Amino acid sequence: ELDLVCAHLSSRPQVVQYHWGGGTPTYFSPAQLNRLHDAVRKHFDIAAGAEVAVEVDPRVTTRAHIDALVGMGFNRMSMGVQDFDTVVQEAIGRGQDETSTRELFDYCRTLPIESINLDLIYGLPAQNLKSFAATLETVTVLRPDRVALYSYAHVPWIKGHQKKIDTDLLPGRNDKLEMFLSAIDAFDAAGYDYIGFDHFALPGDELSRALSEHRLHRNFMGYTVHRAPTALGLGISAIGDCGGAFFQNAKKLSAYYRALDAGRMPVEKGYELSADDQVRRHVILALMCNLHLDTGAVEPAYDLDFADYFALELDELKTGPAVDGLVSIRDAAIEVTPLGQLFLRNVCMIFDRYLREKPLKKPT
């Protein structure tokens, strides 16, 4: 796929953010990882100071994997944890020994890795406030540079493996909210900054600095300080953002291989952004990333009068009971309040024209 895609490029691109994920690349051997990295470097120049990140699963990642990745220039590691409680792990079919995770984390700390992230999930089956508090304590003692705290979404009609989960074990809505709030309190007490709607970072981390300077960005890999005009997604189900359009590769390996064997791009679907899509993306990203929107800057960038263009949305932000107290509106800016940060998706959804025109329907 690299050869096929790069045959269409007019020049040799420079990469400012380079990310391996989608499960864990460390299911491959260090030799295989080096082969893949060499294939990427054949076509791309990785910029000095680039964010070179990889997702690793501590259950299958060895020191040899970490050494190989660091040797390739990877400077950021993200480790999947979800929850350290053994009862929760059994409920989700994920056995992950805390000791081995800690040992891998500690080993990474001895190497020139700029940032280590741990992924947690709240709202998992068999999870409760007490067990989750223990996981939070373990994580804050480890003190990763960043923590991603994701809400568990039970969508078995999309993710077939979730059909095996006993829904009676899922925590209630109020308990799930309490877990989220307890995590905010725990990370705040440990000195972390609350980033966006699902991340925490130590004050010295570049995410925290970018947030304070209103230059944080978000793409398909999550929050980043690099705002690049093009994102190329490679591999099955990968999503890219290129030339004013989104595209997604085939989700099944067989379909992916068939396309490549036929010399075709393995793209399954795509969407070309309209002018309205682009201005709304700007607005939503600004609020979602920096909790701040400079409305005055939007006007010359997109040749519009913000108050006229978003009259409906502004009226809802000012008078809608569902968003009361979530934002502060001034002449040339919209600021998300501390309360609004807890409901950031709700604030951003107001600017989603498609959601307004065709509300999401739950499956029957």
C-alpha positions in Angstrom: 0.0 0.0 0.0 2.9 2.4 0.7 4.3 1.8 -2.8 0.9 2.4 -4.3 0.0 5.5 -2.4 3.4 7.1 -2.8 3.3 6.6 -6.6 0.6 9.2 -6.6 2.6 11.8 -4.7 4.3 14.6 -6.6 7.1 15.1 -4.0 8.7 13.3 -1.1 6.6 14.2 2.0 8.0 15.3 5.4 6.2 13.7 8.3 5.6 15.6 11.5 3.5 13.0 13.3 4.1 9.3 12.8 1.8 6.9 14.6 1.6 3.1 14.8 -1.6 1.8 16.4 -4.8 -0.1 15.7 -4.5 -2.8 18.3 -0.9 -3.3 19.0 2.0 -3.4 16.5 4.1 -5.4 19.0 2.3 -8.6 18.0 4.9 -8.5 15.3 8.5 -9.4 16.0 11.2 -6.7 16.3 12.6 -7.8 12.9 9.2 -7.3 11.3 8.8 -3.9 12.9 12.1 -2.8 11.5 11.1 -4.0 8.1 7.9 -1.9 8.2 9.8 1.1 9.5 12.4 0.8 6.6 9.5 0.7 4.1 8.1 3.9 5.5 11.5 5.6 5.4 11.8 4.6 1.8 9.1 7.0 0.9 8.9 9.6 3.7 11.3 11.9 5.6 10.6 12.1 9.3 11.1 15.6 10.4 13.4 16.5 13.3 11.3 16.9 16.4 8.5 14.8 14.9 6.0 13.1 17.2 6.9 9.4 16.7 4.4 7.3 18.6 3.4 3.7 19.0 0.7 1.8 20.9 1.9 -1.2 22.8 0.1 -4.0 24.6 2.1 -4.9 27.8 0.8 -8.5 27.5 2.9 -9.1 24.4 5.5 -6.4 24.4 9.1 -7.4 25.5 12.1 -5.3 26.2 13.5 -6.4 22.8 10.4 -4.7 21.2 11.0 -1.5 23.2 14.7 -1.4 22.3 13.9 -1.9 18.7 11.3 0.9 18.7 13.6 3.3 20.4 16.3 2.4 18.0 13.9 3.4 15.1 13.3 6.8 16.7 10.0 6.2 18.5 9.8 8.8 21.3 6.3 8.2 22.6 4.7 5.1 24.0 1.0 4.5 24.8 0.2 1.4 26.9 -3.2 -0.1 27.1 -4.3 -0.8 30.6 -8.1 -0.4 30.8 -8.3 -1.5 34.4 -5.9 -3.3 36.8 -8.7 -5.1 38.7 -8.6 -8.8 38.1 -12.4 -9.2 38.4 -13.0 -6.5 35.7 -10.3 -8.1 33.5 -12.0 -11.5 33.7 -15.3 -9.9 32.8 -13.8 -8.3 29.6 -11.6 -11.3 28.8 -8.4 -9.4 29.3 -5.8 -10.9 31.6 -3.1 -8.3 32.3 -0.7 -8.8 35.2 -0.1 -5.5 37.0 3.5 -6.5 37.9 4.5 -7.1 34.2 2.9 -3.8 33.2 4.7 -1.9 35.9 8.1 -3.6 34.9 7.6 -2.6 31.2 6.7 0.9 32.2 9.7 1.2 34.5 12.0 -0.1 31.7 10.6 2.5 29.3 11.5 5.2 31.9 15.2 4.3 31.7 15.2 5.0 27.9 15.0 8.3 25.9 11.3 8.2 25.6 9.8 11.7 25.8 6.3 10.7 26.9 4.5 7.6 28.2 0.7 7.4 28.1 -1.6 4.9 29.8 -5.1 4.1 28.5 -7.9 3.6 31.0 -11.6 2.8 30.4 -14.4 3.6 32.8 -17.8 2.0 32.8 -16.5 -1.5 32.2 -18.4 -4.7 33.3 -17.9 -5.5 37.0 -16.3 -2.1 37.5 -17.3 -0.2 40.6 -16.1 3.0 42.4 -13.9 1.1 44.9 -12.2 -1.1 42.3 -11.7 1.8 39.9 -10.3 4.0 42.8 -7.6 1.3 43.3 -6.7 1.4 39.6 -6.5 5.2 39.7 -4.2 5.0 42.7 -1.9 2.6 40.9 -1.7 4.8 37.9 -1.0 8.0 39.8 1.8 6.3 41.6 3.3 5.2 38.3 2.9 8.8 37.1 2.8 8.5 33.4 3.2 11.8 31.4 -0.3 11.4 30.0 -3.5 9.4 30.7 -6.3 8.8 28.2 -9.6 8.1 30.0 -12.1 6.6 27.7 -15.8 5.9 28.3 -16.8 2.3 27.6 -19.4 2.2 24.8 -21.4 -1.0 24.7 -22.2 -1.3 21.0 -22.4 -5.0 20.2 -24.2 -4.2 16.9 -20.9 -2.6 15.8 -18.3 -4.6 17.8 -19.4 -8.2 17.7 -17.1 -9.4 20.5 -19.1 -7.4 23.0 -22.0 -9.8 22.5 -20.2 -12.0 25.0 -20.3 -9.4 27.7 -22.9 -9.9 30.4 -24.9 -6.6 30.4 -26.0 -7.2 33.9 -22.5 -6.5 35.0 -22.4 -3.0 33.4 -22.4 -0.2 36.0 -25.4 2.2 36.0 -25.3 5.6 34.5 -24.9 7.4 37.8 -22.1 5.0 38.9 -20.3 5.6 35.6 -20.5 9.3 36.1 -19.1 9.0 39.6 -16.2 7.0 38.2 -15.4 9.8 35.7 -15.7 12.5 38.4 -13.5 10.5 40.8 -10.9 10.2 38.1 -10.9 13.9 37.5 -10.4 14.5 41.2 -7.7 11.9 41.5 -5.6 13.2 38.6 -6.2 16.8 39.7 -4.9 15.9 43.2 -1.9 14.2 41.6 -1.0 17.4 39.7 -2.3 16.6 36.2 -4.0 19.1 33.9 -7.4 18.1 32.4 -7.0 18.1 28.6 -10.0 18.3 26.3 -12.7 15.7 27.3 -10.7 12.5 27.9 -7.0 13.2 28.5 -4.8 14.3 31.4 -1.3 15.5 31.2 1.5 16.6 33.6 2.0 20.4 33.5 5.4 20.0 31.7 4.0 17.8 28.9 3.6 19.5 25.5 -0.2 18.8 25.5 -0.5 21.0 28.6 1.6 23.7 27.2 -0.3 23.7 23.9 -3.6 23.9 25.7 -2.5 27.0 27.7 -1.4 28.6 24.5 -4.6 27.7 22.5 -2.7 25.7 19.9 -3.8 22.1 20.7 -5.1 20.1 17.8 -6.9 16.8 17.4 -6.9 14.2 14.6 -7.9 10.6 14.2 -5.1 9.5 16.6 -6.2 11.9 19.4 -4.8 15.2 20.7 -1.6 16.5 19.2 0.4 19.7 19.0 1.1 19.2 15.3 -1.4 20.7 12.9 -0.7 19.1 9.5 -2.7 19.7 6.3 -2.6 16.0 5.3 -3.0 12.8 7.3 -2.4 9.5 5.5 -4.0 6.4 6.9 -2.4 3.1 5.9 -3.6 -0.4 6.8 -7.0 -2.0 7.2 -9.7 0.3 8.4 -7.2 3.3 8.5 -8.8 6.7 8.2 -7.1 9.6 6.3 -7.7 13.3 5.8 -6.3 14.5 2.5 -7.2 17.1 -0.1 -10.4 18.2 1.6 -11.7 14.7 2.0 -11.9 11.9 4.5 -11.3 8.3 3.4 -11.3 4.9 5.1 -9.7 1.7 4.0 -11.4 -1.6 3.9 -12.2 -3.1 7.3 -11.7 -6.7 6.3 -8.3 -8.1 5.6 -9.5 -10.1 2.6 -11.0 -7.1 0.9 -7.9 -5.1 1.7 -5.7 -7.7 0.1 -7.9 -8.1 -3.0 -7.7 -4.3 -3.7 -3.9 -4.3 -3.4 -3.5 -7.4 -5.5 -5.5 -5.7 -8.2 -3.3 -2.6 -8.0 -6.1 -0.5 -6.5 -6.2 1.8 -3.5 -7.9 -0.2 -0.7 -10.3 2.6 0.1 -13.8 1.4 1.1 -15.5 4.8 1.5 -14.8 8.5 1.4 -16.4 11.9 1.9 -15.5 15.2 0.3 -16.0 18.1 2.7 -18.1 21.0 1.7 -17.2 24.6 2.5 -19.7 24.4 5.4 -18.1 21.2 6.7 -14.7 22.9 6.8 -15.8 25.9 8.8 -17.8 23.7 11.2 -14.8 21.5 11.6 -12.7 24.5 12.6 -15.2 25.6 15.2 -15.7 22.2 16.7 -12.0 21.5 16.9 -11.2 24.8 18.5 -13.8 24.1 21.3 -12.9 20.5 21.6 -9.1 21.1 21.8 -8.6 24.5 23.4 -11.9 25.1 25.1 -11.8 28.5 23.3 -13.0 29.7 20.0 -11.8 33.0 18.5 -14.9 33.9 16.5 -13.2 37.0 15.1 -10.5 34.8 13.5 -13.1 32.6 11.8 -14.6 35.4 9.9 -11.7 36.4 7.6 -10.6 32.8 7.3 -13.9 31.7 5.8 -15.3 35.0 4.6 -18.4 35.1 6.8 -20.1 37.0 9.6 -20.0 34.6 12.5 -23.1 36.0 14.3 -25.1 35.6 11.1 -23.7 32.3 10.0 -24.2 30.6 13.4 -27.3 32.6 14.6 -29.2 29.4 15.4 -26.3 27.9 17.3 -25.5 31.1 19.2 -29.1 31.4 20.2 -29.1 27.8 21.5 -25.9 28.4 23.4 -27.4 31.5 25.1 -30.9 30.2 25.8 -30.9 26.4 25.6 -31.5 24.8 29.0 -29.3 21.8 28.0 -26.2 24.0 27.8 -26.9 26.5 30.6 -23.6 27.4 32.2 -21.5 25.4 29.8 -20.0 28.3 27.8 -19.3 32.0 28.2 -19.9 34.1 25.1 -18.2 37.4 24.5 -18.0 39.6 21.4 -15.2 37.8 19.8 -14.8 34.5 21.6 -16.6 31.5 23.0 -15.1 30.0 26.2 -16.0 26.6 27.6 -16.5 26.8 31.3 -15.1 24.2 33.8 -18.6 22.7 34.0 -18.8 22.8 30.2 -15.6 20.7 29.9 -17.4 17.8 31.5 -20.1 18.0 28.8 -17.8 19.1 26.0 -19.4 16.8 23.4 -22.8 18.4 24.2 -21.4 21.8 23.5 -19.8 20.7 20.2 -22.9 18.8 19.1 -24.7 22.1 18.7 -22.5 23.0 15.8 -23.0 19.6 14.1 -25.4 20.4 11.3 -25.8 16.7 10.3 -26.8 15.7 13.8 -29.3 18.6 13.8 -30.8 17.5 10.5 -30.8 13.8 11.1 -30.5 12.9 14.8 -28.7 9.7 15.7 -31.1 6.7 16.1 -30.4 4.0 18.6 -30.7 0.4 17.2 -33.9 -1.4 18.0 
